[in-house]
Amino acid sequence: MTTPGPHNPTRAAAAAGALFTDAEGRIMMVRPTYKDYWDIPGGYVEPGETPYEACVREVEEELGIRPTIGRLLVADWAPSKRDGDKILFIFNGGYLTPEQHKFIKLQADELSDYRYVNLLEVPELTIPRLSQRLQTAHSAAMEEKFAYLENGQSLPAE
């Protein structure tokens, strides 16, 4: 039994991104100017904002477009002693049309490039935990499912 005292809840930052695909089913990845690996469009949730709202806002800020963002594909608990714990959400951005691509304007102070990559290329471009999260999100989108991960990994089946 624990002694009564002040409640010290875990404080985790939250971030949300969108999984966009092209006609071939490849994943859109962006090249942040402040990271040494590729990522997906998205960013941190601000106070008073939901993860979904953050995803919509970040996509608009980073890509200059406002496509319809769909359902939640993945939630990933990412513990980190160095950066602090995070809860990372990936929403289904769906297929971006050639017409939508005409309006993409990267936020220059945050992104230097974007491209579509097949799933086999993802591990070469990003960190292992994000690679696993993207593989899981892509499967969840194709199978119309949802996945919960911890540190990029599925929990053992019961």
N, C-alpha and C positions, 0 to 999 in steps of 0.2 A: 504494500500500500504506500502511496506517495503522500508526502506531507502537503497539506494545503498551502498554497502560496500564489504569487502572481502567475497568471497564465502567460506562457512564452510561446506563442504559436510559431510554426515555421513560416518564414516569409520567403516566398519564391517569386521571382520575376516571371512574367508571362510574355510570350512572343507568339505571333501568328503569321503564317505565310500561305501563299496560294500555289497549288500545283496546276500549272497550265500545260497543255499538250498541243501538238500540231496534228496535221492530218495523218501523219505516220505513227502517231502515238508516242512520239519522243517528248521528253520533259524539258520545259524552259528552265534554264539556269541563268543566273545573273552573276556578274563579276563585281563584288563590292570593292571599293577603293581602299577600305580599311581592314580587309581580311586577306589572308594569303590562300584562300580557297574559294571556290564557287559556291553559291547558295541559291535559294529561290526568292522571289519577290516577297517581302514581308518585313516585319520588325516588331519592336516591343509594344506591348499594350500600355497605354497611358492611363493615369488615374481617372476613374469614372467611365472608362471605356470597356466594352466587352471584347473578347478575342476576335469575334466576327467583325465588329466595327473597326478594330485595329487592322485587320487584314484588308478590308475594303479601303481604308485610308492610306495604308502603306503602299498598296498596289497603285493607287492613284498618284501618290507622291513620287514613287520610284519610276513608274512606267508612263505616267501621264495619261492613262486611260482608266475608264471606270466600267469594266465588264461585270456581268452578273457573277457573283461568287456564290457557289453552291454549298452543299452540306459539309460537315466536319468529317474528315477521313481518318485522322490520327491525332491522338494526344500522347505526348511523350514526357515522362518525368525525367529530367536531366540533372542529377545531382552534381555539384562541383564545389569543392573546397576553395578553389582559386577564384572563380567568378560568381559564386553563389548559385543556389538551386534555381532551376527554371522549369516551367511547364510550357511545352512547345506544341502549338496547334497547327495542323495543316488542313486547309479547306480546299474543296474542289473548285478550281478556277475554270475547269473545262477546256474546251477547244477554242483557241483564238483564231479567228478567220484572217485571211489575207487583208481584208479591209481594215480590221482592227490593228493589224501590224503597221499600217500606214500612219497611224496616229501615235505609235509608241515614241516617246521622247524620254530618254533616260535622265534621271536626276543626276546631273554631272558630278556633284560633290559626294555622291554616295555610290554610283554605279558607273563602271567604265565600258561594260559590254553585256550582251546577252546572246544566248544561242540555245538551240534545241539539241539535246543529246539523247542517245538511246540508253537504256538501263545498264548496258554493259560498260558504258563510258563513265557513269556516275562515280564509281569508286576511285577513278583516276583523278577526278576533279575536286573532290571534297573530302571532309573528314569521315571516318568510318561510321560514327553515330548518325550523322546526317544522311549518309549514303543508305544506311539501313532504314531510316525513317522514310526516305523518298521511295525506296523499293516497296516498303509496306504501304505507303500512301497510294502508289500507282496500282498495286494489287487491290486495295480497298476501293479505289475508284472503278476499276474494271469489274469487280465482283459485287459492287453496290453494298459494301460492308463498312464497318468501323473497326479501328484497331487501337488498343491501348498498349503503349510501350513503356518500359523503364530503361533509361539510358540506351535507347535505341533498340532494345531487345524485347521480343515477346515474352510474356510470362510462361513458365512451364504449363503444359496442358494438365488439367486435373484428371 
